[in-house]
Amino acid sequence: MAHRTSLTLALLSAVSLAACATTSTPAAPAPQNLAGVSPEVYAMHQRFMTLDTHLDTPAFLDTARDYDIMERHSYERDGSQVDYPRMIDGGLDGGFWAIYMGQGPLTPEGYQQVRDKALIRATSIHKMVAANPGVFEIALTSADAKRIFDSGKKIVYLSMENSYELGEDISLLDSFYKLGVRMAGPVHNGTNQLADSTNPGPVGNKWGGLSPMGKEYVKRANELGIILDGSHSSDATIEQMIDLSATPIILSHHGCDGVHEHPRNLSDALLKKMAAKGGVIHMNALGAFLKDLPQSKERSDAMQALRQKYSNSDQLTGAAYEAFLDERVAINKQFPENRATFEDYMEQILYAIKLVGVDHVGFGADWDGGGGVEGYDDVT
């Protein structure tokens, strides 16, 4: 019952954080980096509620470093892509902040370890909101988004990227729902106890789509009101989710095979089937999903050496972290990355719109999770 105790503590922690919040809303900083944007275009954009369905930024919130979401960071320096000042610059009103967990062993020990990490990450999102109550607010319903948008605050929905942390207990989905999760995908890189993956790993695709538990997962998500996310799922898994779900599914950060064939992109036929049932594809800006991007041997070797030297880079602080950043910046300058362009990204978006219509296409750029192209480095 240890996992029940930890879940209870996490729920109490989230409630306590919310209770500590004040309601004053500070004046938003003036947007920067608006060169080339006309006042008319900017004013039109400000009237829209703009959400991104896949923000991996919470991965920064529970590292050894104290990532301050309220400070302006630099993509060129630390690789980050989302913070409050840059959300203001880009007019991003919020989105789904992901509780991402990498795939591990399908064992009781593996399940317990990842469950604890997922609870820490969920709590870090609540902590971010509680520390800045005049700026961010948790959203639990669709109506919440409009209310929060009208208040001038940023919208924070919680999502789960990979549901490996449920272990073999489907009722834990209820517990994460109580923590605020409103969107969830069954799998990431590596087939797990719920579903086959587009990148199955050593386990291989063993279920032919959803596992028996995965089918119960779809049913329970429907009952709770959790949106189902097919990104990272195999095509067979996505098709079964479309068929079994009582509500439309989405792809939170995906692409189109019709532009560039890749395991993380969807065929025209399956995309049309998903859209016919009300589903939406949100376009990923991760360069490798947009086009082939071979890197120079010099760059690959230098980056591999950097990773080996700083194998614990997520836990570095102070001077050690700055030294790591200095070396990475130097590599990027000496051996520039071969990157996709904004035009490559737009080609995917326009293709999807032409194929299934604008009502079935959204944005999930995979910020802070590998997304971003030349000319579209961060949320500005």
C-alpha positions in Angstrom: 0.0 0.0 0.0 3.1 2.3 -0.1 1.9 3.7 -3.5 -1.4 4.6 -2.0 0.3 6.6 0.8 2.5 8.5 -1.6 -0.5 9.3 -3.8 -2.4 10.6 -0.8 0.5 12.8 0.3 0.8 14.1 -3.3 -2.9 15.0 -3.4 -2.7 16.7 0.0 0.4 18.6 -1.1 -1.4 19.9 -4.2 -4.3 21.0 -2.2 -2.1 22.7 0.4 -0.2 24.5 -2.4 -3.5 25.8 -3.9 -4.6 27.0 -0.4 -1.5 29.1 -0.1 -2.1 31.0 -3.3 -3.1 34.6 -3.5 -5.2 36.0 -6.3 -3.5 39.3 -7.3 -2.5 39.4 -11.0 0.7 41.4 -11.7 0.9 43.5 -14.8 2.3 41.4 -17.7 5.7 42.5 -19.0 5.7 44.2 -22.4 6.3 41.8 -25.2 9.7 41.8 -26.9 11.0 40.4 -30.2 8.1 41.7 -32.2 10.1 42.9 -35.1 8.3 42.3 -38.4 4.9 41.8 -36.7 2.4 44.5 -37.5 0.2 46.0 -34.8 -2.8 44.7 -36.6 -1.5 41.1 -36.7 -0.5 41.3 -33.1 -3.9 42.6 -32.0 -5.6 39.8 -33.9 -3.4 37.2 -32.3 -4.2 38.6 -28.8 -7.9 38.0 -29.4 -7.3 34.3 -29.9 -6.8 31.8 -27.1 -3.6 30.1 -28.1 -2.8 26.7 -26.5 -0.1 24.2 -27.1 -1.0 20.6 -26.4 2.5 19.4 -25.4 4.8 21.4 -23.2 7.7 19.4 -21.7 8.7 22.3 -19.5 7.9 20.4 -16.3 11.0 18.3 -16.9 13.0 21.5 -15.9 10.9 22.1 -12.8 12.1 19.1 -10.8 15.8 19.1 -11.6 18.5 20.0 -9.0 18.5 23.4 -10.6 15.8 25.9 -9.6 14.4 26.7 -13.0 12.4 29.9 -12.5 9.5 30.0 -14.9 9.2 33.8 -14.3 12.7 34.6 -15.5 13.7 35.1 -19.2 15.9 32.2 -20.3 17.8 31.7 -23.6 17.4 28.9 -26.0 20.9 29.6 -27.4 22.4 29.3 -23.9 20.4 26.6 -22.0 18.2 25.1 -24.6 15.0 26.0 -22.8 12.0 27.2 -24.9 9.3 28.2 -22.4 9.1 30.7 -19.6 6.6 33.4 -18.7 8.3 36.3 -20.4 8.6 34.3 -23.6 5.0 33.2 -23.4 4.1 36.9 -23.3 6.3 37.6 -26.3 4.8 34.8 -28.4 1.2 35.2 -27.2 1.0 31.7 -25.9 -1.9 31.5 -23.4 -0.9 28.1 -22.0 -1.5 24.5 -22.8 -1.0 21.0 -21.5 2.1 20.7 -19.2 3.3 17.1 -19.5 4.2 14.7 -16.8 6.6 12.9 -19.0 8.1 9.6 -17.8 10.6 7.6 -19.8 10.0 3.9 -20.2 11.6 1.5 -17.8 11.4 -2.2 -16.8 7.9 -3.8 -16.6 8.5 -4.9 -13.0 7.0 -4.0 -9.6 10.2 -2.2 -8.8 10.1 -0.3 -12.1 6.5 0.7 -11.6 7.0 2.0 -8.1 10.1 4.0 -9.0 8.4 5.7 -12.0 5.2 6.3 -10.0 7.2 8.2 -7.4 8.9 10.3 -10.1 5.6 11.1 -11.8 4.1 12.3 -8.5 7.1 14.6 -8.0 6.7 16.0 -11.5 3.0 16.5 -11.0 3.6 18.3 -7.7 6.3 20.5 -9.4 3.6 21.8 -11.8 1.3 22.6 -8.9 4.2 24.2 -7.1 4.9 26.4 -10.1 1.2 27.6 -10.1 1.1 28.1 -6.3 4.3 30.2 -6.4 2.8 32.4 -9.1 -1.0 32.5 -8.5 -1.5 35.8 -10.3 0.1 34.5 -13.4 -0.8 30.8 -13.8 -3.9 28.8 -12.9 -4.7 25.1 -13.1 -7.5 24.3 -15.6 -9.7 21.2 -15.0 -12.5 21.8 -17.5 -12.9 23.4 -20.9 -14.8 26.3 -19.3 -11.8 26.9 -17.0 -9.7 27.8 -20.0 -11.9 30.6 -21.2 -12.3 32.0 -17.7 -8.5 31.9 -17.1 -7.8 33.4 -20.5 -10.2 36.3 -19.8 -8.5 36.9 -16.4 -5.2 37.5 -18.2 -3.5 34.5 -16.6 -1.8 31.5 -18.3 -3.7 28.2 -18.6 -2.2 25.1 -17.0 -3.7 21.8 -17.9 -1.9 18.6 -16.8 -1.2 15.7 -19.1 0.6 12.4 -18.9 3.1 11.5 -21.6 3.4 7.7 -21.1 1.1 6.0 -18.5 3.8 3.5 -17.5 3.5 4.8 -14.0 0.1 3.2 -13.5 1.8 -0.2 -13.3 -0.8 -2.9 -13.3 -3.4 -0.9 -11.3 -5.8 0.9 -13.6 -7.4 2.6 -10.6 -4.3 4.8 -10.3 -5.6 6.7 -13.4 -8.3 8.0 -11.0 -5.6 9.2 -8.6 -3.8 11.2 -11.4 -7.1 12.6 -12.5 -7.6 13.9 -8.9 -4.1 15.5 -9.3 -5.5 17.4 -12.3 -4.5 15.2 -15.2 -7.0 15.8 -18.1 -5.1 14.3 -21.0 -3.0 11.1 -21.2 -1.2 8.9 -23.6 -0.7 5.2 -22.9 2.9 4.8 -24.1 6.2 6.6 -25.1 9.3 5.1 -26.5 9.2 1.4 -25.6 6.2 -0.9 -25.6 4.7 -1.2 -22.2 2.0 -2.9 -20.2 -0.7 -0.8 -21.9 0.2 -0.6 -25.6 2.6 -1.0 -28.5 4.8 2.0 -29.3 6.0 3.5 -32.6 9.5 2.9 -31.2 8.9 -0.5 -29.4 12.5 -1.0 -28.1 13.7 -4.4 -26.9 10.3 -5.6 -25.8 9.0 -5.4 -29.4 5.4 -4.8 -30.4 3.8 -7.6 -28.4 0.1 -6.6 -28.2 -0.9 -5.9 -31.8 -2.1 -2.5 -30.5 -3.6 -2.1 -27.1 -3.1 -4.7 -24.4 -6.1 -6.0 -22.4 -5.2 -3.5 -19.7 -4.8 -0.8 -22.4 -8.4 -1.4 -23.5 -9.6 -0.9 -19.9 -7.4 2.2 -19.8 -9.3 3.7 -22.8 -12.7 2.9 -21.1 -11.7 4.4 -17.8 -10.2 7.5 -19.4 -13.6 8.0 -21.2 -15.5 7.6 -17.9 -13.3 10.1 -16.1 -13.2 12.7 -18.9 -9.5 12.3 -19.7 -8.6 13.1 -23.4 -6.8 10.2 -25.0 -3.5 11.1 -26.7 -2.2 8.8 -29.4 1.2 10.4 -29.9 4.0 7.8 -29.5 1.5 4.9 -29.9 1.9 2.5 -32.8 -0.5 2.9 -35.8 -2.4 -0.2 -34.6 -2.7 1.3 -31.1 -4.0 4.6 -32.5 -6.5 2.8 -34.7 -7.8 0.8 -31.8 -8.1 3.9 -29.6 -10.1 5.6 -32.4 -12.4 2.5 -32.6 -12.8 1.9 -28.9 -13.0 5.5 -27.5 -16.4 7.0 -26.9 -14.9 10.4 -27.5 -12.5 11.8 -30.1 -8.8 11.1 -29.5 -6.0 13.6 -30.3 -2.4 13.4 -31.3 -0.7 16.0 -29.1 2.6 16.2 -31.0 2.6 14.4 -34.3 3.2 14.7 -38.1 2.0 13.5 -41.5 3.6 10.7 -43.4 2.3 12.3 -46.6 5.0 15.0 -46.2 7.8 12.9 -44.6 7.6 9.2 -43.8 8.6 8.6 -40.2 7.4 6.2 -37.5 6.1 9.3 -35.5 4.1 10.5 -38.4 0.6 9.2 -39.4 -0.7 7.9 -42.7 -3.3 9.9 -44.6 -5.8 7.1 -44.2 -5.5 6.9 -40.4 -5.5 10.7 -40.1 -8.7 10.9 -42.1 -10.3 8.1 -39.9 -9.3 10.0 -36.7 -10.7 13.3 -38.0 -13.9 11.6 -39.1 -14.6 10.8 -35.5 -13.7 14.4 -34.3 -10.1 13.9 -33.6 -7.3 16.5 -34.0 -3.7 16.2 -34.9 -1.4 18.8 -33.3 1.7 19.4 -35.4 5.1 18.6 -34.0 8.1 20.9 -34.7 10.8 18.3 -34.0 13.1 18.6 -37.0 13.7 14.9 -37.5 10.0 14.3 -38.0 9.9 16.9 -40.7 12.8 15.8 -42.9 16.0 13.8 -43.0 18.6 15.8 -41.1 22.0 14.0 -41.2 24.6 15.6 -38.9 28.3 15.9 -39.5 30.5 13.3 -37.9 32.4 16.0 -36.1 29.2 17.3 -34.5 28.0 13.8 -33.6 31.4 12.8 -32.0 31.6 16.1 -30.1 28.1 15.8 -28.7 28.6 12.2 -27.7 31.8 13.1 -25.9 29.9 15.9 -24.1 27.2 13.5 -23.0 29.7 11.1 -21.7 31.6 13.8 -19.8 28.4 15.2 -18.3 26.3 12.0 -17.9 24.4 13.6 -15.0 23.8 17.0 -16.7 20.2 17.2 -15.4 21.6 17.3 -11.8 24.4 19.8 -12.4 24.3 23.1 -10.6 26.4 26.2 -10.2 29.8 26.4 -11.9 29.6 22.8 -13.1 26.3 23.5 -15.0 27.7 26.7 -16.5 30.8 24.8 -17.7 28.5 22.2 -19.4 26.6 25.0 -21.1 29.8 26.7 -22.2 31.0 23.5 -23.9 27.7 22.9 -25.6 27.5 26.4 -26.9 31.0 26.1 -28.3 30.1 22.8 -30.1 27.0 24.4 -31.6 29.2 27.3 -32.8 32.0 25.1 -34.2 29.8 22.4 -35.7 26.3 23.9 -36.3 23.3 21.6 -36.1 21.6 20.7 -39.4 18.1 21.9 -38.7 14.7 21.9 -40.3 13.3 25.3 -41.2 10.0 27.1 -40.4 9.0 26.5 -44.0 9.4 22.7 -43.4 7.1 23.0 -40.4 4.5 25.0 -42.3 4.6 22.4 -45.1 3.4 19.8 -42.6 0.7 22.1 -41.2 -0.7 23.2 -44.5 -0.7 19.6 -45.7 -2.7 18.5 -42.7 -5.2 21.3 -43.1 -5.7 20.5 -46.8 -6.2 16.8 -45.9 -8.6 16.9 -43.0 -9.6 20.6 -42.6 -8.6 23.3 -40.2 -10.9 22.1 -37.4 -8.8 19.0 -37.1 -5.4 20.6 -37.0 -3.7 22.2 -34.0 -0.3 22.9 -32.5 1.9 20.8 -30.3 5.4 21.8 -31.1 7.1 19.6 -28.4 8.6 22.6 -26.7 11.4 21.7 -24.2 11.1 18.1 -25.5 13.1 18.4 -28.8 10.8 20.6 -30.8 11.8 23.8 -32.6 13.1 24.6 -36.1 15.3 27.4 -37.6 13.3 30.6 -37.2 11.0 29.0 -34.5 13.4 28.3 -31.7 11.0 28.9 -28.8 7.6 30.1 -27.9 8.4 33.7 -28.9 
